[in-house]
Amino acid sequence: MSRLYRASHRRLQLRFDTERLADRIEQRLLKDHIDEDNRAFIERLDMLFLATAGSDGRPNCSYKGGDPGFVRVPDPRTVVFPCYDGNGMFLSMGNLGENPAVGMLFIDFDSPKRLRVNGEARIEPADAAAPPYVGAQFVIRVAVREVFPNCPRYIHRRDAAGRSEFVPRAGLTPPVPKWKRMEWAADVLPANDPAREPE
């Protein structure tokens, strides 16, 4: 009996003769918690990809970025990260109100290494994180269900040109994104958006 694979997975594994390999990966590498090595890996990264789905089952995948350490692992079964100001659509975050299941993919393009973490997420107030995140609208707390490495062989190298100037940091005011000053967006911004102030 597999904790990870369903009939749809098994059909493809049988077709391509990977069932034995898939079973070995599950037996040896699948965990229900984040160990110290994986915690250190997650907490040194500056990005993750977040997969969610609404109650209709339609998926959404989003990129979440920040300074290294913006994703925290306060204990082996919990991941916390901030939601910063974005485009206001809240597609991924809105899905959490209908379906808390999430998949997170952590990639280090320089090692290369990648790790999958699946679990159940909930939105909490910005001050629920300790220490609090500078500039967070709220935080996402994920109860970890599955953790397993992902084959890194196709990960390409990236050239790090520098950190995003838009990430909130203590003592600094991030610049206003240019798109928020464009005609199509300027008149519908939230009342407290800094982009409403004159340049």
Sequence and secondary structure as in RCSB ss.txt:
>XXXX:A:sequence
MSRLYRASHRRLQLRFDTERLADRIEQRLLKDHIDEDNRAFIERLDMLFLATAGSDGRPNCSYKGGDPGFVRVPD
PRTVVFPCYDGNGMFLSMGNLGENPAVGMLFIDFDSPKRLRVNGEARIEPADAAAPPYVGAQFVIRVAVREVFPN
CPRYIHRRDAAGRSEFVPRAGLTPPVPKWKRMEWAADVLPANDPAREPE
>XXXX:A:secstr
  SS  HHHHHHHHHTT HHHHHHHHHHH BSS  HHHHHHHHH SEEEEEEE TT  EEEEEEE STT SEEEE
TTEEEEEE   SS  HHHHHHTT  EEEEEEEETTTTEEEEEEEEEEEEEGGGSSS  TT SEEEEEEEEEEEEE
  TT          TTS BTTB     GGGGSHHHHTTS TT GGGS  
